[in-house]
């Protein structure tokens, strides 16, 4: 009887989450090519309920490019993100730790598959609740300028802390992980988590944006040539 009641409660919770997720911006997608047996995730979390701050006068248009010619391998990249959001990968048995993933892309685009979805799936299979961040890009005219990606990273970790119970994670077990330019963003968050890059909009913004751990993978270390790559 206890098991049946638990299943009923979980089912009700899933329906509630599914309804909330349906109202969110869909994950970045491109029509046509799909990898057999590897469906795209569907659950997302919009970071800014009333729209991202500092919208340019000529807003960018979100565009997803499929760079792979192999039907068995997806290699997408997105630019022009106007609705920064998290794509959620839930494990069957959550271990209580959240991993916030920042894909790379040289701050010219955000990689979808190689440093995003593939990492999210790998972590979820091992009990981690993974969240891939599709962040805004510094060169696209946003009001925060070079800090616009950091604004999204700060907001993301605060939103996750505010909803920890909903995702079966602990507020004190929030790890950030980034690749290449995403590694630079991860390091920026780890060292400038309390920098005022945007005006608070709700109670979540009273929470700390400091990650409890940070993994910088082949991270960009400098924005100055020749230390940085040309991207």
C-alpha positions as CSV (number, residue, x, y, z in Angstrom):
1,X,0.0,0.0,0.0
2,X,2.9,2.3,0.9
3,X,4.5,1.7,-2.5
4,X,1.2,2.4,-4.3
5,X,0.8,5.6,-2.4
6,X,4.3,6.7,-3.2
7,X,3.8,5.9,-6.9
8,X,0.6,8.0,-6.9
9,X,2.4,10.9,-5.3
10,X,5.3,10.7,-7.7
11,X,2.9,10.5,-10.6
12,X,1.1,13.6,-9.5
13,X,4.4,15.4,-9.0
14,X,5.5,14.4,-12.5
15,X,2.3,15.7,-14.0
16,X,2.8,19.0,-12.3
17,X,6.4,19.3,-13.4
18,X,5.4,18.3,-16.9
19,X,2.8,21.0,-17.0
20,X,5.3,23.6,-15.9
21,X,7.9,22.4,-18.4
22,X,5.4,22.6,-21.2
23,X,5.1,26.4,-20.6
24,X,8.9,26.8,-20.9
25,X,10.9,27.6,-24.0
26,X,11.7,24.4,-25.9
27,X,15.3,23.2,-26.1
28,X,17.4,24.4,-29.1
29,X,16.5,22.2,-32.1
30,X,17.0,21.9,-35.8
31,X,14.4,20.4,-38.1
32,X,15.2,17.2,-39.9
33,X,18.2,15.3,-38.7
34,X,17.8,13.1,-35.6
35,X,20.1,10.5,-34.2
36,X,18.3,7.1,-34.0
37,X,17.7,5.9,-30.4
38,X,18.9,9.2,-28.9
39,X,15.9,11.5,-28.4
40,X,16.4,15.1,-27.4
41,X,15.5,16.1,-23.9
42,X,12.2,18.0,-23.4
43,X,12.3,19.5,-20.0
44,X,13.6,23.1,-19.7
45,X,13.7,25.9,-17.1
46,X,13.5,29.5,-18.4
47,X,15.8,31.7,-16.3
48,X,14.0,35.0,-16.7
49,X,10.2,34.8,-16.3
50,X,9.7,38.3,-17.8
51,X,12.4,38.1,-20.4
52,X,16.2,38.4,-20.1
53,X,17.3,41.9,-19.1
54,X,19.2,44.3,-21.4
55,X,17.5,43.2,-24.6
56,X,19.3,44.8,-27.6
57,X,17.3,47.2,-29.8
58,X,17.8,44.7,-32.7
59,X,17.4,41.4,-30.8
60,X,19.4,38.4,-32.2
61,X,17.5,35.5,-33.7
62,X,18.1,32.1,-32.1
63,X,19.6,29.9,-34.8
64,X,20.7,26.2,-34.5
65,X,23.2,24.9,-37.0
66,X,23.7,21.1,-37.5
67,X,27.4,20.8,-38.4
68,X,27.6,17.0,-38.6
69,X,27.2,15.2,-42.0
70,X,26.8,11.8,-40.2
71,X,23.2,10.8,-39.6
72,X,24.4,8.7,-36.6
73,X,26.1,11.7,-34.9
74,X,24.6,15.1,-33.9
75,X,26.9,18.1,-33.6
76,X,24.7,21.2,-33.2
77,X,25.6,24.7,-32.1
78,X,23.2,27.6,-31.3
79,X,23.7,31.3,-31.3
80,X,21.4,34.3,-30.9
81,X,19.9,32.9,-27.6
82,X,17.3,35.3,-26.4
83,X,15.6,33.0,-23.9
84,X,18.4,31.7,-21.7
85,X,17.4,28.3,-20.3
86,X,18.4,25.1,-18.6
87,X,17.8,21.8,-20.3
88,X,17.2,19.1,-17.6
89,X,18.6,15.6,-17.4
90,X,17.0,13.7,-14.5
91,X,18.5,10.4,-13.2
92,X,16.4,7.4,-12.2
93,X,18.0,7.5,-8.8
94,X,19.1,11.0,-7.8
95,X,22.2,11.2,-5.6
96,X,21.3,14.7,-4.4
97,X,24.1,16.5,-6.4
98,X,23.3,18.9,-9.2
99,X,25.8,19.6,-12.0
100,X,25.4,22.8,-14.0
101,X,27.0,22.4,-17.4
102,X,28.4,25.2,-19.5
103,X,29.1,24.1,-23.1
104,X,31.8,25.8,-25.0
105,X,31.7,27.6,-28.4
106,X,34.3,30.4,-28.2
107,X,31.6,32.8,-27.0
108,X,30.4,32.8,-30.7
109,X,27.9,30.0,-30.2
110,X,26.9,27.4,-27.6
111,X,27.6,23.8,-28.4
112,X,24.5,21.6,-28.0
113,X,25.6,18.0,-28.2
114,X,29.3,17.4,-27.7
115,X,29.8,19.4,-24.5
116,X,26.1,19.7,-23.5
117,X,23.6,16.8,-24.0
118,X,26.3,14.1,-24.2
119,X,27.6,15.2,-20.8
120,X,24.1,15.6,-19.3
121,X,23.2,12.0,-20.3
122,X,26.5,10.6,-19.0
123,X,26.0,12.3,-15.6
124,X,22.3,11.4,-15.3
125,X,23.2,7.8,-15.9
126,X,25.4,7.9,-12.8
127,X,22.9,9.6,-10.5
128,X,23.6,13.3,-11.0
129,X,20.9,15.7,-11.9
130,X,22.4,17.6,-14.8
131,X,21.4,21.0,-16.2
132,X,22.8,22.2,-19.5
133,X,22.8,26.0,-19.7
134,X,22.2,27.8,-23.0
135,X,23.5,31.2,-22.2
136,X,23.5,34.6,-24.0
137,X,26.6,35.6,-25.9
138,X,28.7,38.7,-25.1
139,X,29.0,39.9,-28.8
140,X,25.2,40.1,-29.4
141,X,24.5,43.5,-28.0
142,X,23.0,42.7,-24.5
143,X,23.0,45.4,-21.9
144,X,25.4,43.5,-19.5
145,X,28.0,43.4,-22.3
146,X,30.9,41.0,-21.5
147,X,29.2,39.9,-18.3
148,X,26.0,38.7,-20.0
149,X,26.9,35.0,-19.8
150,X,27.9,35.4,-16.2
151,X,24.5,36.9,-15.5
152,X,22.9,33.8,-16.8
153,X,25.2,31.5,-14.9
154,X,24.5,33.4,-11.6
155,X,20.8,33.3,-12.2
156,X,20.9,29.6,-13.1
157,X,22.5,28.5,-9.9
158,X,20.2,30.7,-7.8
159,X,17.1,29.4,-9.6
160,X,18.3,25.8,-9.0
161,X,18.9,26.5,-5.3
162,X,15.4,27.9,-5.0
163,X,13.9,24.8,-6.6
164,X,16.1,22.2,-5.1
165,X,13.3,20.2,-3.6
166,X,11.5,20.0,-6.9
167,X,14.5,18.3,-8.5
168,X,15.7,16.1,-5.6
169,X,18.9,18.0,-5.2
170,X,20.6,19.6,-2.2
171,X,21.2,23.4,-2.1
172,X,24.7,22.7,-0.8
173,X,25.7,20.3,-3.5
174,X,25.7,22.5,-6.6
175,X,28.6,21.8,-8.9
176,X,29.5,23.9,-12.0
177,X,31.3,22.3,-15.0
178,X,32.4,24.0,-18.2
179,X,34.3,23.3,-21.4
180,X,36.5,25.7,-23.3
181,X,34.7,29.1,-23.3
182,X,32.2,27.4,-21.0
183,X,35.2,26.6,-18.8
184,X,36.0,30.3,-18.7
185,X,32.4,31.0,-17.8
186,X,32.7,28.4,-15.0
187,X,35.8,30.0,-13.6
188,X,34.2,33.4,-13.9
189,X,31.2,32.1,-11.8
190,X,33.5,30.4,-9.3
191,X,35.5,33.6,-8.6
192,X,32.9,36.4,-9.3
193,X,29.7,34.7,-8.1
194,X,28.7,37.7,-6.1
195,X,29.5,40.4,-8.8
196,X,26.4,42.6,-9.4
197,X,25.8,41.8,-13.1
198,X,22.0,42.3,-13.0
199,X,19.2,43.7,-10.9
200,X,17.4,41.2,-8.6
201,X,14.0,40.2,-9.8
202,X,12.6,37.8,-7.2
203,X,13.4,35.8,-4.0
204,X,15.8,33.4,-5.8
205,X,18.2,36.3,-6.3
206,X,18.7,36.6,-2.6
207,X,20.4,33.2,-2.7
208,X,24.1,32.6,-3.2
209,X,25.4,32.0,-6.8
210,X,28.6,30.4,-5.5
211,X,29.0,26.8,-6.8
212,X,30.1,24.2,-4.2
213,X,32.6,22.8,-6.7
214,X,33.9,23.8,-10.1
215,X,35.4,21.7,-13.0
216,X,37.1,23.7,-15.7
217,X,37.8,21.4,-18.7
218,X,40.3,22.7,-21.3
219,X,39.1,26.2,-20.3
220,X,39.9,29.4,-21.9
221,X,42.1,31.3,-19.4
222,X,42.4,34.7,-20.9
223,X,40.5,37.0,-23.3
224,X,43.8,38.5,-24.5
225,X,45.8,37.2,-27.5
226,X,48.0,35.3,-27.9
227,X,47.0,33.5,-24.7
228,X,43.5,33.1,-25.9
229,X,42.6,31.3,-29.1
230,X,41.4,33.4,-32.0
231,X,37.7,32.5,-31.4
